[in-house]
């Protein structure tokens, strides 16, 4: 019969000391920086930055265990300022020995991160924050300056092989079953260097055990079982890119219903709200642009709001911005214009700036003809005077093609009035 684990296999096999810990030798190997601070009993406040399943939480727990320190853990997904302050107050009785571990610290808003500053600076707690996102962008500067950043790496093939052996030994010993793993390439590939995902795959495989028969595991069997049953949304895998692609195309395609559906899929799957907000900012310029310039303001305001309030309330702001952008008229004219301009620059190189457009801060430059014959636009009717602004070899090159929408058609009409036949506005 199939094996039933009382706890996730990843939790059962979580190492309890540094000797059993897999990977990160560059940090905890002999004479490496983090290992030295642990051995001295003086760990700094730190940010552990690395992909999922490489041992950030485990490393924090091992430090607390090895140093025999009080250990508090909070998740930025479910905890707020109130919970942080409560832990800090409790920690004061331990005279700076307590360790506060915050998982997914990048999900904390600015105000939530601010609530940690005083305790970290005064040494009330040793903060260990775990993040999969670049802390330079996701952790506020005052807090980042008070923490040491350690970068954790994906586990190597050799390290994953050892974890597979550890799991098989445990399963065979505790459940007295026959498990014959003949090939490991598929298990390792599907794990993506993530120990938790590797153990989850092994759990799925164990669900296929039937009676006293030996379960033979090869690459084809793993592909069949694991790929059918893995989670429907993987932030680091193909599903992540498929869903964000569907979201972007739905907003671009002016379908607010589909856009908010894919938004919900990302939120439910645990996607970083700031990642979604950044995509909305790009969409606002790339696909809406001058057809509705307010879209960029809304998208920027959405990102600012997410930083201030975090999740879960941030989902409402994301929904508002998503629906607004999807419902807006569309234009990619700005996107296309900069593309044409960059292509032209690469093709024509560094053409000289026309003399009348050059700055002339010195007498010598004036004598050389810099700025001669430049016509100051505001001295003329409509604040416009026709003159050449492109390099001589590129006269009349049109890079901006106004889109077919009311705002840009109005702009195009004005530009045609100013430039007459020079450009095809």
VEXDREN-2710 file (C-alpha; in Angstrom, 1 decimal):
% VEXDREN-2710
k/r/px/py/pz
1/UNK/0.0/0.0/0.0
2/UNK/1.0/3.6/-0.5
3/UNK/3.1/5.4/2.1
4/UNK/1.5/8.1/4.2
5/UNK/3.9/10.6/5.7
6/UNK/2.8/12.2/9.0
7/UNK/4.7/15.4/8.0
8/UNK/6.2/16.5/4.6
9/UNK/9.3/14.6/3.8
10/UNK/11.3/17.8/3.5
11/UNK/10.4/18.6/7.2
12/UNK/11.1/15.1/8.4
13/UNK/14.6/15.2/6.8
14/UNK/15.4/18.8/7.7
15/UNK/19.0/18.7/9.0
16/UNK/19.6/19.8/12.6
17/UNK/23.3/20.7/12.4
18/UNK/25.8/22.2/10.0
19/UNK/27.5/18.8/9.3
20/UNK/24.3/17.4/7.9
21/UNK/23.4/20.6/6.0
22/UNK/23.7/20.3/2.2
23/UNK/25.4/23.0/0.1
24/UNK/26.5/26.6/0.7
25/UNK/30.1/25.6/1.4
26/UNK/31.1/29.1/0.4
27/UNK/29.3/30.4/3.5
28/UNK/29.6/27.6/6.1
29/UNK/32.6/25.6/5.0
30/UNK/35.8/25.7/7.1
31/UNK/37.1/29.2/7.6
32/UNK/34.2/30.7/5.6
33/UNK/32.7/34.0/6.9
34/UNK/29.3/32.9/8.1
35/UNK/30.8/29.7/9.7
36/UNK/33.3/31.8/11.6
37/UNK/30.7/34.1/13.1
38/UNK/28.6/31.1/14.1
39/UNK/31.6/29.4/15.7
40/UNK/32.3/32.6/17.6
41/UNK/28.8/32.7/18.8
42/UNK/28.3/36.1/17.3
43/UNK/26.0/35.9/14.2
44/UNK/25.2/39.3/12.7
45/UNK/21.8/40.4/11.6
46/UNK/21.6/39.1/8.1
47/UNK/19.6/38.7/4.9
48/UNK/19.7/35.2/3.3
49/UNK/19.1/35.7/-0.4
50/UNK/18.7/32.7/-2.7
51/UNK/16.2/30.6/-4.7
52/UNK/13.5/28.5/-3.1
53/UNK/14.5/25.3/-1.4
54/UNK/18.2/25.9/-0.8
55/UNK/18.1/25.9/3.0
56/UNK/17.5/29.5/4.1
57/UNK/15.0/28.5/6.9
58/UNK/17.0/25.4/7.8
59/UNK/20.2/27.5/8.2
60/UNK/18.4/29.9/10.5
61/UNK/17.1/27.1/12.7
62/UNK/20.5/25.4/12.9
63/UNK/22.1/28.7/14.0
64/UNK/19.5/29.1/16.8
65/UNK/19.9/25.4/17.8
66/UNK/23.7/25.4/17.7
67/UNK/24.0/28.6/19.6
68/UNK/21.2/27.7/22.1
69/UNK/19.3/30.9/21.5
70/UNK/15.6/31.7/21.7
71/UNK/14.2/31.5/18.2
72/UNK/11.2/33.4/16.9
73/UNK/9.8/32.9/13.4
74/UNK/7.4/35.1/11.4
75/UNK/6.2/34.9/7.9
76/UNK/5.9/38.2/6.0
77/UNK/2.8/36.7/4.2
78/UNK/0.8/36.4/7.4
79/UNK/2.4/38.8/9.9
80/UNK/2.3/42.5/10.3
81/UNK/3.7/45.3/12.5
82/UNK/1.6/44.2/15.5
83/UNK/3.2/40.7/15.4
84/UNK/6.7/42.1/14.9
85/UNK/6.4/44.5/17.9
86/UNK/5.1/41.7/20.1
87/UNK/8.1/39.5/19.3
88/UNK/10.5/42.4/19.9
89/UNK/9.0/43.1/23.3
90/UNK/9.3/39.5/24.3
91/UNK/12.9/39.4/23.0
92/UNK/14.1/42.1/25.3
93/UNK/14.2/39.7/28.3
94/UNK/16.9/37.7/26.5
95/UNK/19.4/40.6/26.4
96/UNK/20.1/40.6/22.7
97/UNK/20.4/36.8/22.3
98/UNK/17.0/36.1/20.6
99/UNK/17.0/35.4/16.9
100/UNK/14.0/36.6/14.8
101/UNK/13.6/34.8/11.5
102/UNK/11.3/36.4/8.9
103/UNK/10.5/34.3/5.9
104/UNK/9.9/36.2/2.6
105/UNK/11.0/39.5/4.1
106/UNK/10.7/41.1/0.7
107/UNK/6.9/40.9/1.1
108/UNK/7.0/43.3/4.1
109/UNK/5.9/46.8/3.2
110/UNK/8.1/49.8/4.0
111/UNK/6.3/50.5/7.2
112/UNK/6.6/46.9/8.3
113/UNK/10.3/46.9/7.6
114/UNK/10.6/50.2/9.5
115/UNK/9.2/48.5/12.6
116/UNK/12.3/46.3/12.7
117/UNK/14.9/49.1/12.5
118/UNK/15.1/50.1/16.2
119/UNK/15.4/46.5/17.5
120/UNK/18.1/45.6/15.0
121/UNK/20.1/48.8/15.6
122/UNK/19.9/48.4/19.4
123/UNK/20.8/44.7/19.3
124/UNK/17.5/43.6/20.9
125/UNK/17.3/40.8/18.3
126/UNK/19.5/39.2/15.7
127/UNK/17.4/39.5/12.5
128/UNK/17.6/36.8/9.9
129/UNK/15.5/37.6/6.9
130/UNK/15.0/35.2/4.0
131/UNK/14.2/36.3/0.5
132/UNK/14.1/35.0/-3.0
133/UNK/14.2/38.6/-4.4
134/UNK/17.2/40.9/-4.8
135/UNK/17.4/42.7/-1.4
136/UNK/18.8/45.8/-3.0
137/UNK/15.3/46.4/-4.5
138/UNK/13.1/44.8/-1.9
139/UNK/14.6/45.7/1.5
140/UNK/14.7/49.3/2.6
141/UNK/18.2/50.9/2.7
142/UNK/18.3/51.6/6.4
143/UNK/17.5/48.0/7.3
144/UNK/19.8/46.6/4.6
145/UNK/22.7/48.7/5.9
146/UNK/22.3/47.1/9.3
147/UNK/22.4/43.5/7.9
148/UNK/25.0/41.3/6.3
149/UNK/23.7/39.9/3.0
150/UNK/24.6/36.3/2.3
151/UNK/23.8/34.8/-1.2
152/UNK/22.8/31.2/-1.2
153/UNK/23.2/29.1/-4.3
154/UNK/21.1/26.4/-5.9
155/UNK/22.1/22.9/-4.9
156/UNK/24.5/21.0/-7.2
157/UNK/23.8/17.7/-8.8
158/UNK/26.1/16.0/-6.3
159/UNK/24.3/17.6/-3.4
160/UNK/20.9/16.6/-4.7
161/UNK/22.2/13.0/-5.2
162/UNK/23.0/12.9/-1.5
163/UNK/19.6/14.1/-0.6
164/UNK/18.0/11.4/-2.8
165/UNK/20.1/8.8/-1.0
166/UNK/19.1/10.2/2.4
167/UNK/15.4/10.1/1.5
168/UNK/15.6/6.5/0.2
169/UNK/17.4/5.3/3.3
170/UNK/14.8/6.9/5.5
171/UNK/11.8/5.5/3.5
172/UNK/13.3/2.0/3.3
173/UNK/14.2/1.9/7.0
174/UNK/11.0/3.3/8.4
175/UNK/8.4/1.8/6.1
176/UNK/10.2/-1.5/5.2
177/UNK/9.3/-1.2/1.5
178/UNK/11.3/-2.0/-1.6
179/UNK/12.3/1.1/-3.5
180/UNK/14.8/0.8/-6.4
181/UNK/15.8/4.2/-7.9
182/UNK/17.7/3.3/-11.0
183/UNK/17.9/6.7/-12.6
184/UNK/18.0/10.2/-11.0
185/UNK/18.4/12.6/-13.9
186/UNK/14.6/13.4/-14.1
187/UNK/14.3/13.9/-10.4
188/UNK/17.2/16.3/-10.4
189/UNK/16.1/18.2/-13.4
190/UNK/12.5/18.6/-12.1
191/UNK/13.9/19.8/-8.7
192/UNK/15.7/22.8/-10.3
193/UNK/18.2/22.8/-7.4
194/UNK/15.4/23.0/-4.9
195/UNK/15.6/20.4/-2.1
196/UNK/12.0/20.9/-1.0
197/UNK/10.8/20.3/-4.6
198/UNK/13.0/17.2/-4.8
199/UNK/11.6/15.7/-1.6
200/UNK/8.0/16.6/-2.8
201/UNK/8.7/14.6/-6.0
202/UNK/9.9/11.6/-4.0
203/UNK/6.7/11.8/-1.9
204/UNK/4.7/11.6/-5.0
205/UNK/6.6/8.6/-6.2
206/UNK/6.0/6.9/-2.9
207/UNK/2.3/7.3/-3.4
208/UNK/2.7/4.8/-6.3
209/UNK/4.0/2.0/-4.1
210/UNK/1.7/-1.1/-4.4
211/UNK/1.8/-3.8/-1.7
212/UNK/5.1/-5.6/-1.4
213/UNK/6.2/-5.2/-5.0
214/UNK/9.5/-3.4/-5.6
215/UNK/8.9/0.1/-7.0
216/UNK/11.4/0.6/-9.8
217/UNK/12.0/4.3/-10.4
218/UNK/13.5/5.5/-13.7
219/UNK/13.4/8.8/-15.6
220/UNK/10.3/7.9/-17.6
221/UNK/8.4/6.9/-14.5
222/UNK/9.4/10.2/-12.7
223/UNK/8.3/12.3/-15.7
224/UNK/5.0/10.5/-15.8
225/UNK/4.2/10.7/-12.1
226/UNK/5.7/14.1/-11.1
227/UNK/4.8/16.2/-14.1
228/UNK/1.2/15.2/-13.8
229/UNK/0.9/16.0/-10.1
230/UNK/3.2/18.9/-9.4
231/UNK/1.6/22.2/-8.2
232/UNK/-0.3/24.1/-10.8
233/UNK/1.7/27.3/-10.3
234/UNK/5.5/27.3/-9.9
235/UNK/7.0/30.8/-9.5
236/UNK/10.3/29.7/-10.8
237/UNK/9.2/27.4/-13.6
238/UNK/7.4/27.4/-17.0
239/UNK/4.0/27.9/-15.5
240/UNK/5.2/31.2/-14.1
241/UNK/6.1/32.5/-17.5
242/UNK/3.0/31.1/-19.1
243/UNK/0.6/32.8/-16.7
244/UNK/2.4/36.2/-16.7
245/UNK/2.3/36.0/-20.5
246/UNK/-1.4/35.3/-20.5
247/UNK/-1.9/38.3/-18.0
248/UNK/0.1/40.7/-20.2
249/UNK/-1.7/39.6/-23.4
250/UNK/-5.1/40.0/-21.7
251/UNK/-4.3/43.6/-20.6
252/UNK/-2.9/44.4/-24.0
253/UNK/-5.9/42.8/-25.6
254/UNK/-8.3/45.0/-23.6
255/UNK/-10.0/42.1/-21.8
256/UNK/-10.4/43.2/-18.2
257/UNK/-12.2/39.9/-17.3
258/UNK/-9.3/37.7/-18.5
259/UNK/-6.7/40.1/-17.0
260/UNK/-8.2/40.0/-13.5
261/UNK/-8.6/36.2/-13.8
262/UNK/-4.9/35.7/-14.5
263/UNK/-4.1/38.3/-11.8
264/UNK/-6.0/36.1/-9.3
265/UNK/-4.1/33.0/-10.5
266/UNK/-0.8/34.8/-9.8
267/UNK/-2.0/36.0/-6.4
268/UNK/-3.3/32.6/-5.4
269/UNK/-0.1/31.0/-6.5
270/UNK/2.0/33.3/-4.3
271/UNK/3.5/35.5/-6.9
272/UNK/5.3/38.6/-5.6
273/UNK/2.9/41.6/-5.7
274/UNK/5.8/43.9/-6.6
275/UNK/6.6/41.8/-9.6
276/UNK/3.1/42.1/-10.9
277/UNK/3.1/45.9/-10.2
278/UNK/6.3/46.3/-12.2
279/UNK/4.8/44.5/-15.1
280/UNK/1.8/46.9/-15.0
281/UNK/4.2/49.9/-15.2
282/UNK/5.9/48.4/-18.3
283/UNK/2.4/47.6/-19.8
284/UNK/1.3/51.2/-19.2
285/UNK/4.1/52.6/-21.4
286/UNK/4.6/49.7/-23.9
287/UNK/0.9/49.0/-24.8
288/UNK/-1.1/52.1/-23.7
289/UNK/1.4/54.9/-23.8
290/UNK/0.2/58.2/-25.3
291/UNK/-3.3/56.8/-25.9
292/UNK/-3.9/57.3/-22.2
293/UNK/-0.9/58.9/-20.4
294/UNK/-2.7/58.6/-17.1
295/UNK/-2.2/54.8/-17.3
296/UNK/1.5/55.3/-16.3
297/UNK/0.5/57.4/-13.3
298/UNK/-2.0/54.7/-12.2
299/UNK/0.6/52.0/-12.6
300/UNK/3.2/53.9/-10.6
301/UNK/0.7/54.7/-7.9
302/UNK/-0.2/51.0/-7.7
303/UNK/3.5/50.1/-7.1
304/UNK/3.8/52.8/-4.4
305/UNK/0.7/51.5/-2.7
306/UNK/1.9/47.9/-2.7
307/UNK/5.1/49.1/-1.1
308/UNK/3.2/50.9/1.6
309/UNK/0.4/48.4/2.5
310/UNK/1.7/45.0/1.3
311/UNK/-0.6/42.0/0.9
312/UNK/-3.3/40.9/1.2
313/UNK/-4.9/44.3/0.9
314/UNK/-2.6/45.1/-2.0
315/UNK/-4.7/42.7/-4.2
316/UNK/-7.4/45.3/-4.4
317/UNK/-5.0/48.0/-5.7
318/UNK/-3.6/45.5/-8.2
319/UNK/-7.1/44.7/-9.4
320/UNK/-8.0/48.4/-9.8
321/UNK/-4.8/49.1/-11.8
322/UNK/-5.2/45.9/-13.9
323/UNK/-8.8/46.7/-14.9
324/UNK/-8.0/50.3/-15.6
325/UNK/-5.1/49.4/-17.9
326/UNK/-7.1/46.6/-19.6
327/UNK/-10.0/49.1/-20.2
328/UNK/-7.7/51.9/-21.6
329/UNK/-7.3/52.6/-25.3
330/UNK/-4.0/51.1/-26.6
331/UNK/-1.0/52.4/-28.4
332/UNK/2.5/51.0/-28.8
333/UNK/3.8/54.1/-30.6
334/UNK/6.2/55.1/-27.9
335/UNK/7.6/51.6/-27.8
336/UNK/8.0/51.4/-31.5
337/UNK/9.5/54.9/-31.7
338/UNK/12.4/54.1/-29.3
339/UNK/13.0/50.8/-31.1
340/UNK/13.3/52.6/-34.5
341/UNK/15.5/55.3/-32.9
342/UNK/17.9/52.7/-31.3
343/UNK/18.1/50.9/-34.7
344/UNK/18.9/54.1/-36.5
345/UNK/21.6/55.0/-33.9
346/UNK/23.2/51.6/-34.3
347/UNK/23.1/51.9/-38.1
348/UNK/24.4/55.5/-38.4
349/UNK/26.7/55.8/-35.4
350/UNK/27.8/59.0/-33.6
351/UNK/26.7/61.7/-36.0
352/UNK/27.7/65.2/-35.0
353/UNK/25.2/67.5/-33.3
354/UNK/24.3/70.4/-35.6
355/UNK/26.1/73.6/-34.7
356/UNK/23.0/75.6/-33.9
357/UNK/21.9/73.0/-31.4
358/UNK/25.2/72.9/-29.5
359/UNK/25.7/74.6/-26.1
360/UNK/28.1/77.6/-26.1
361/UNK/29.1/78.2/-22.5
362/UNK/32.5/79.8/-23.4
363/UNK/33.6/82.6/-25.8
364/UNK/35.7/80.2/-27.8
365/UNK/32.8/78.0/-28.5
366/UNK/30.7/81.0/-29.6
367/UNK/33.5/82.1/-31.9
368/UNK/33.6/78.6/-33.3
369/UNK/29.9/78.9/-34.3
370/UNK/28.3/76.9/-31.5
371/UNK/24.7/77.8/-31.0
372/UNK/24.7/80.2/-34.0
373/UNK/21.3/80.7/-35.7
374/UNK/19.4/78.8/-33.0
375/UNK/15.8/80.0/-32.9
376/UNK/14.3/80.1/-29.3
377/UNK/10.9/78.5/-29.8
378/UNK/9.1/80.6/-27.2
379/UNK/9.9/83.8/-29.1
380/UNK/7.5/82.8/-31.8
381/UNK/3.8/82.2/-32.3
382/UNK/2.5/79.0/-30.8
383/UNK/6.0/78.6/-29.2
384/UNK/7.2/77.0/-32.4
385/UNK/9.8/77.9/-35.0
386/UNK/10.5/75.4/-37.8
387/UNK/14.2/74.5/-37.8
388/UNK/16.2/71.3/-38.1
389/UNK/16.7/69.2/-34.9
390/UNK/18.2/66.1/-36.4
391/UNK/21.7/65.5/-37.6
392/UNK/22.2/66.7/-41.2
393/UNK/22.3/63.1/-42.6
394/UNK/19.0/62.2/-40.9
395/UNK/16.8/65.1/-42.0
396/UNK/13.1/64.3/-42.1
397/UNK/13.5/60.8/-40.5
398/UNK/10.2/60.0/-38.9
399/UNK/10.5/57.7/-35.8
400/UNK/7.3/58.4/-34.0
401/UNK/4.2/57.2/-35.8
402/UNK/1.1/58.4/-33.9
403/UNK/-1.3/55.6/-33.0
404/UNK/-4.9/55.4/-34.2
405/UNK/-6.7/56.7/-31.1
406/UNK/-8.3/59.9/-30.2
407/UNK/-5.5/61.4/-28.1
408/UNK/-2.7/60.6/-30.5
409/UNK/-4.9/61.6/-33.5
410/UNK/-5.3/65.0/-31.9
411/UNK/-1.6/65.3/-31.3
412/UNK/-0.9/64.2/-34.9
413/UNK/-3.2/66.9/-36.2
414/UNK/-1.3/69.5/-34.2
415/UNK/2.0/68.2/-35.4
416/UNK/0.8/68.3/-39.0
417/UNK/-0.1/71.9/-38.5
418/UNK/3.3/72.8/-37.2
419/UNK/5.5/70.7/-39.5
420/UNK/3.4/70.9/-42.7
421/UNK/4.7/68.3/-45.2
422/UNK/8.1/67.6/-43.5
423/UNK/6.9/64.6/-41.5
424/UNK/4.1/62.2/-42.3
425/UNK/2.0/63.0/-39.3
END
